[in-house]
Amino acid sequence: MNAAELFAEKQTYLDQFHASGYPAAFEDYQSQVKAFFDACDSTCPAEEKNIEDFCKEIAGQICSCAAEQKKQAGFRNEREEEAWQRNCNLFMVAYVFPAILECRNSYYKPLVKAIEKIWSKTFKSSKIKAATFETINSGFHKKILGLF
């Protein structure tokens, strides 16, 4: 399992985060990260008491990967760093969390909670919350019969 797979082509997906592009982009993202989640499924412990530790480990890998990308970005100023953080937060909320929630496996809820918790510790000024694809997609203003 390589958490970097979750962040591959991040900017490409963020560029598609609008009413007309998001559904197809999210579907594409899901297929891109399927192998990562399949690997998680195959290593998930059967005993419920071990699932919490498993989720903390996966969440730690995901957050560490993002932190490493931030470290390697080489920001010229604070403004660039803040913009990167906003984009990374948006990517997590719009793509990573919904992809996890779509899995609907035995550990998806504790994994999301673990990521939220570790993310806020890793990125001090960032508090993100998970939402489903349906919730996010419904937030876009849709034209109804071309009137709105």
N, C-alpha and C positions, 0 to 999 in steps of 0.2 A: 504494500500500500504506500502510495506516494501522494501526500497531501498537495504537492505542487500541481498535480493534475486538476485539482479543483479551481486553480487560479490561471490555468492556461487560457490564453486569449481573453483575458479579463476585459481589456479595453474594447475589444470587438463586441463583446456581449453588452457592455455598458452603452455603446453607441446605438445598440438596438433597443434600448430601454425606453420605448415610447409606445403609444397605443397600438400602432399598426405593426410594429416590429417585435414587441415582447413575446407574444404567444409562440411564434416560430423560433425565436431565439432561445426561449426557455426549453422548448422541445429538443432543440439541437444540443443545448447544454446538458440536458438530462442524458442524452445518448452518449455525449462525450465523457461524462463522469460515471457512467454505469459500471465500468470495470472497477473503479475505486470502491463504490458501494458494494459490489459483489464480493470484493476482497474483504471488506469489513464484515459482511454477512458470514463469510466462511470462517472468519477467525473469532466471531462473537461467541463468548462462553455460553454454554447451555444453562448454567445455574444463574438464577436471577440475582443472587447476592454478588456475583462477580461482574454483572453488567455495568454497574455504576463505575467501577474502576476502569473497565474497558472503555466506557464513554469518555471518562476523564483523559485517558491516554490518547484517544483519537482527537478529542477537542484540543488537547495540548499540541498535537502534531499540526493541526490546521492553523491554530493561532501562531505557533512558532514559524510556520511557513510564511504567513503574512508578515510577521515581524521581520523575518530575514529579508523578504522582498523590500520592505520599507528601509531597512538598513542599507541595502545595496542600491537604492534608488538615487542616492547622491543629490539631495535637494540643495538648491542654491540659496534658498531662504525659507523662512517659516511659512510663508504663503503657499509655496509649492508643497511643503510637507502637509499642511492642512488640507489642501486640495486632494492630495493622494489619499489621506485618511478618509475624507468624505467619500471618495470614489470606492475605496475598499469597503467601507461600511455599507454603501449602497449595493455593491456587488454581493456581499454576504446576505443582505436582506432580500434582494431581488432574485438571486440565483442559487446560492449555496443552501440557505435555509429551506426554501421551497423544494429544492431537489431532495433534501433529507426528509422533509415531511411527506413527500410523495412516495417514499420507500415504504412507509407504513409497516416497518418490521418491528420486532420486539423491543428495540432499543432506540427508536427514532426520537421519542420525547425526551428521555434522559440525555441523549447526545446533544440535542438542541439546547437544553438547559445548561449543560456543561460548557458548551461553546459560548453561550451568552455570558456566563460567569467568568470564564478564563479570558475572553475577549476584553471585558471591562478591566481586568487586571493587567493585561498585556498592553492595551492602548488606553491609558488613563482617562482621556477625555472622551472616550467612546462607549456609549451604552447602546447596544443594538438588541432588537427583539425579533423573534421569528414570526413569519406570516406565511400562509399558504400561497401558492400560485393564484388560486381563485380570488383570494382577498386582494392581492396586489393588482391583478389584472382588472378587477372590478373598480379599482380606484381611478383608472383612466376614464376620462370623459368620452363617452361613445356617442357618435351621431345616431340619432334615431330617425329613420326615414329621411336622412339628410337635413333635418330641421335644426339640429343643435350643433 
